[in-house]
């Protein structure tokens, strides 16, 4: 398992003991914040990677924060800390630690959740939709990148999305991110942006290499959602040695894209990245 970036959202007086506990484990790279605003600012920073959020429920507005984080970053692992309880339910977090420093409880939970996430990916990779896409990619071998990009877009569309697009990243042009393939009704294709900007979800994912979702209420968004044509969007990176591109998938209904949907998009992204890397 590669190094895990952990964002610790805790009270300032607890910072030292949390940092020391996690920092002694070579697989973990901790960073500490002390307010909900700092959590969202750190997660929203496209130059900082976060794999796990550890959140003390004594922090102000902690439960609302979990809701907000889960909405925007559905694949982020979240561990809630509740040292005042003998037993607690995670709610929309992935797990709860009531005794984080007893027998390395917090560290063990983080490692188990990250391991489970990898196993979840492997199990989903065997699903018929993913196997069928892998077969389609073999059929378009030799047709160039565009054929593979369109195959990925079509595979996402068959998962029940109303509009899907692939944006290619060209790092030689600064950070040029341009539309290369799409699927959906002609009016949607005509209205989709030809190029991503630094202030939209596609540009953010291209730079951060992390998945993100958005709905009508979110400021960092996609044009089809902000125009009211779509109600929800997910954007996932397609990463080879660098970020090769971004897959964008939209649905008409708000709040209709969850963790499992993003996982499937990430699996298609991984298949596309592997096919591109081979040529």
C-alpha positions as CSV (number, residue, x, y, z in Angstrom):
1,X,0.0,0.0,0.0
2,X,1.4,3.4,-1.0
3,X,1.7,6.3,1.5
4,X,-1.7,7.4,2.9
5,X,-2.4,11.2,3.3
6,X,-4.5,11.8,6.4
7,X,-6.2,15.0,7.2
8,X,-6.7,15.3,11.0
9,X,-9.5,17.8,12.0
10,X,-9.2,18.1,15.8
11,X,-9.0,20.6,18.6
12,X,-5.7,22.5,18.8
13,X,-4.9,21.2,22.2
14,X,-5.0,17.6,20.9
15,X,-2.8,18.3,17.9
16,X,0.4,17.1,19.3
17,X,-0.7,13.7,20.5
18,X,-2.6,12.9,17.3
19,X,0.3,14.0,15.1
20,X,2.9,12.0,17.1
21,X,0.7,8.9,17.1
22,X,0.1,8.9,13.3
23,X,3.5,10.2,12.3
24,X,5.4,7.3,13.7
25,X,3.7,5.0,11.1
26,X,5.7,5.1,7.9
27,X,2.6,4.5,5.7
28,X,0.8,7.5,7.1
29,X,1.4,11.2,6.3
30,X,-0.7,13.3,8.7
31,X,-1.7,17.0,8.3
32,X,-3.6,18.9,11.0
33,X,-6.4,21.5,10.8
34,X,-8.6,22.7,13.6
35,X,-11.8,24.2,12.0
36,X,-14.4,23.0,9.6
37,X,-13.5,25.9,7.3
38,X,-9.9,24.6,7.2
39,X,-11.1,21.1,6.3
40,X,-13.0,22.4,3.3
41,X,-10.2,24.7,2.2
42,X,-7.7,21.8,2.4
43,X,-9.9,19.4,0.5
44,X,-10.6,22.1,-2.1
45,X,-6.9,22.8,-2.7
46,X,-6.2,21.0,-5.9
47,X,-2.5,20.7,-5.0
48,X,-3.1,18.7,-1.8
49,X,-4.0,15.1,-1.8
50,X,-6.2,13.7,1.0
51,X,-7.0,10.0,1.3
52,X,-8.5,9.9,4.8
53,X,-10.3,12.5,6.9
54,X,-10.2,12.0,10.6
55,X,-12.7,14.2,12.3
56,X,-13.2,14.8,16.1
57,X,-17.0,15.0,16.6
58,X,-16.4,17.7,19.3
59,X,-15.4,20.1,16.5
60,X,-18.1,22.6,15.9
61,X,-20.6,21.5,13.2
62,X,-18.9,18.2,12.8
63,X,-21.9,16.2,11.7
64,X,-22.9,18.9,9.1
65,X,-19.3,18.8,7.9
66,X,-19.4,15.1,7.3
67,X,-22.6,15.6,5.2
68,X,-20.9,18.3,3.2
69,X,-17.7,16.3,2.7
70,X,-19.5,13.1,1.7
71,X,-21.6,15.1,-0.9
72,X,-18.6,16.6,-2.6
73,X,-16.0,13.9,-2.1
74,X,-18.0,10.6,-2.1
75,X,-14.9,8.3,-2.2
76,X,-13.0,10.0,0.6
77,X,-12.5,7.7,3.7
78,X,-13.9,9.4,6.8
79,X,-13.2,8.3,10.4
80,X,-15.1,10.0,13.2
81,X,-13.5,10.4,16.6
82,X,-15.8,10.1,19.7
83,X,-13.7,9.7,22.8
84,X,-16.7,10.6,25.1
85,X,-18.6,7.5,24.1
86,X,-18.3,3.8,24.8
87,X,-20.0,3.0,21.5
88,X,-20.9,5.2,18.5
89,X,-22.4,4.7,15.1
90,X,-20.6,6.2,12.1
91,X,-23.6,7.8,10.3
92,X,-22.3,8.9,7.0
93,X,-18.7,8.4,8.1
94,X,-17.0,5.1,7.3
95,X,-16.1,4.2,10.9
96,X,-15.8,5.6,14.5
97,X,-12.9,5.4,16.9
98,X,-13.9,5.9,20.6
99,X,-10.3,5.1,21.9
100,X,-8.0,6.2,19.1
101,X,-4.7,5.6,21.1
102,X,-5.6,2.3,22.7
103,X,-3.8,-0.5,20.9
104,X,-3.3,1.9,17.9
105,X,-7.1,1.8,17.3
106,X,-7.2,4.8,15.0
107,X,-4.3,3.6,12.9
108,X,-5.7,0.1,12.6
109,X,-9.1,1.5,11.5
110,X,-7.4,3.7,8.8
111,X,-5.3,0.8,7.5
112,X,-8.3,-1.6,7.4
113,X,-10.6,0.9,5.6
114,X,-8.0,1.7,3.0
115,X,-7.4,-2.1,2.5
116,X,-11.2,-2.6,2.2
117,X,-11.3,0.2,-0.4
118,X,-8.7,-1.6,-2.5
119,X,-10.6,-4.9,-2.2
120,X,-13.8,-3.2,-3.0
121,X,-12.2,-1.9,-6.2
122,X,-10.9,-5.4,-7.1
123,X,-14.4,-6.9,-6.6
124,X,-16.1,-4.2,-8.6
125,X,-13.5,-4.7,-11.4
126,X,-15.0,-8.1,-12.0
127,X,-18.5,-6.8,-12.7
128,X,-19.9,-7.5,-16.1
129,X,-20.0,-3.8,-17.2
130,X,-16.3,-3.5,-16.5
131,X,-15.4,-6.7,-18.2
132,X,-17.5,-5.7,-21.2
133,X,-15.7,-2.4,-21.4
134,X,-12.3,-4.1,-21.3
135,X,-13.4,-6.3,-24.2
136,X,-14.5,-3.2,-26.2
137,X,-11.1,-1.6,-25.6
138,X,-9.4,-4.6,-27.1
139,X,-11.5,-4.2,-30.2
140,X,-10.5,-0.5,-30.7
141,X,-6.8,-1.3,-30.3
142,X,-5.0,0.5,-33.1
143,X,-7.7,3.1,-33.6
144,X,-5.8,5.7,-31.7
145,X,-6.6,7.5,-28.5
146,X,-9.9,8.9,-29.8
147,X,-11.4,5.5,-30.3
148,X,-10.5,4.5,-26.7
149,X,-11.8,7.8,-25.4
150,X,-15.1,7.3,-27.1
151,X,-15.4,3.7,-26.0
152,X,-14.9,4.9,-22.4
153,X,-17.6,7.6,-22.8
154,X,-20.0,5.0,-24.3
155,X,-19.4,2.6,-21.4
156,X,-20.2,5.3,-18.9
157,X,-23.3,6.3,-20.8
158,X,-24.5,2.7,-20.6
159,X,-24.4,2.9,-16.8
160,X,-27.4,5.2,-17.0
161,X,-25.9,8.7,-17.3
162,X,-27.7,11.3,-19.4
163,X,-24.5,13.0,-20.6
164,X,-20.9,11.8,-20.6
165,X,-17.7,13.5,-21.9
166,X,-14.0,12.9,-21.9
167,X,-11.6,15.9,-21.6
168,X,-8.0,15.4,-22.7
169,X,-5.2,17.1,-20.6
170,X,-2.3,18.7,-22.6
171,X,0.4,19.6,-20.0
172,X,2.6,21.1,-22.8
173,X,0.0,23.9,-23.1
174,X,0.2,24.9,-19.5
175,X,-3.0,23.1,-18.3
176,X,-5.1,22.8,-21.5
177,X,-8.1,20.5,-20.9
178,X,-10.2,20.1,-24.1
179,X,-13.3,18.1,-25.0
180,X,-12.5,15.1,-27.1
181,X,-15.4,12.7,-26.9
182,X,-19.0,12.8,-25.7
183,X,-22.3,11.0,-25.6
184,X,-25.8,12.4,-24.9
185,X,-28.7,14.2,-26.6
186,X,-27.5,16.6,-29.3
187,X,-28.6,19.8,-27.4
188,X,-26.5,18.7,-24.4
189,X,-23.5,18.0,-26.6
190,X,-23.9,21.4,-28.3
191,X,-24.1,23.2,-24.8
192,X,-21.1,21.4,-23.2
193,X,-18.0,23.4,-22.8
194,X,-15.2,22.8,-25.3
195,X,-12.5,23.6,-22.8
196,X,-12.2,23.3,-19.0
197,X,-11.3,26.3,-16.9
198,X,-9.4,26.7,-13.6
199,X,-12.7,27.6,-11.8
200,X,-14.7,24.5,-12.9
201,X,-14.9,20.9,-11.7
202,X,-13.1,19.5,-14.8
203,X,-10.1,21.8,-14.3
204,X,-10.0,21.0,-10.6
205,X,-9.9,17.3,-11.2
206,X,-7.3,17.6,-13.9
207,X,-5.0,19.4,-11.6
208,X,-5.7,17.5,-8.4
209,X,-6.1,14.0,-9.9
210,X,-8.9,13.3,-7.4
211,X,-12.6,12.5,-8.1
212,X,-15.3,15.1,-7.2
213,X,-19.0,15.5,-7.5
214,X,-21.3,18.5,-7.6
215,X,-24.9,19.5,-7.7
216,X,-26.8,22.8,-8.4
217,X,-25.8,24.3,-5.1
218,X,-22.1,23.9,-5.6
219,X,-19.9,26.8,-6.8
220,X,-17.2,24.6,-8.4
221,X,-19.3,23.0,-11.1
222,X,-19.9,22.0,-14.7
223,X,-21.7,24.2,-17.2
224,X,-24.6,21.8,-17.9
225,X,-25.4,21.7,-14.1
226,X,-25.1,25.5,-13.6
227,X,-27.4,26.0,-16.6
228,X,-30.0,23.7,-15.1
229,X,-29.8,21.2,-17.9
230,X,-28.4,18.5,-15.6
231,X,-28.8,18.0,-11.8
232,X,-25.6,16.2,-10.8
233,X,-22.1,15.7,-12.1
234,X,-19.2,13.5,-11.3
235,X,-15.7,14.0,-12.6
236,X,-12.9,11.4,-12.2
237,X,-9.3,11.6,-13.4
238,X,-7.8,9.3,-16.0
239,X,-4.2,8.9,-14.7
240,X,-1.3,7.3,-16.5
241,X,2.2,8.5,-15.4
242,X,0.5,11.9,-15.2
243,X,-3.2,13.0,-15.5
244,X,-4.2,12.0,-19.0
245,X,-7.7,13.3,-18.9
246,X,-11.0,13.6,-17.1
247,X,-14.2,11.6,-17.4
248,X,-17.4,13.7,-16.8
249,X,-20.7,12.0,-16.2
250,X,-24.0,13.8,-15.6
251,X,-27.5,12.8,-14.5
252,X,-30.7,14.8,-14.8
253,X,-31.8,14.2,-11.2
254,X,-30.0,16.1,-8.3
255,X,-28.3,13.9,-5.7
256,X,-28.3,10.9,-8.0
257,X,-24.6,10.1,-8.0
258,X,-23.1,8.3,-4.9
259,X,-20.0,6.5,-3.8
260,X,-20.7,3.3,-5.8
261,X,-21.4,5.3,-9.0
262,X,-18.1,7.1,-8.6
263,X,-16.3,3.8,-8.0
264,X,-17.6,2.4,-11.3
265,X,-16.5,5.6,-13.2
266,X,-13.1,5.3,-11.6
267,X,-12.8,1.6,-12.8
268,X,-13.7,2.6,-16.3
269,X,-11.1,5.4,-16.0
270,X,-8.5,2.9,-14.8
271,X,-9.2,0.6,-17.8
272,X,-8.8,3.5,-20.2
273,X,-5.6,4.6,-18.6
274,X,-4.2,1.1,-18.8
275,X,-5.1,0.8,-22.5
276,X,-3.6,4.2,-23.3
277,X,-0.4,3.3,-21.4
278,X,0.1,0.1,-23.5
279,X,0.4,2.0,-26.8
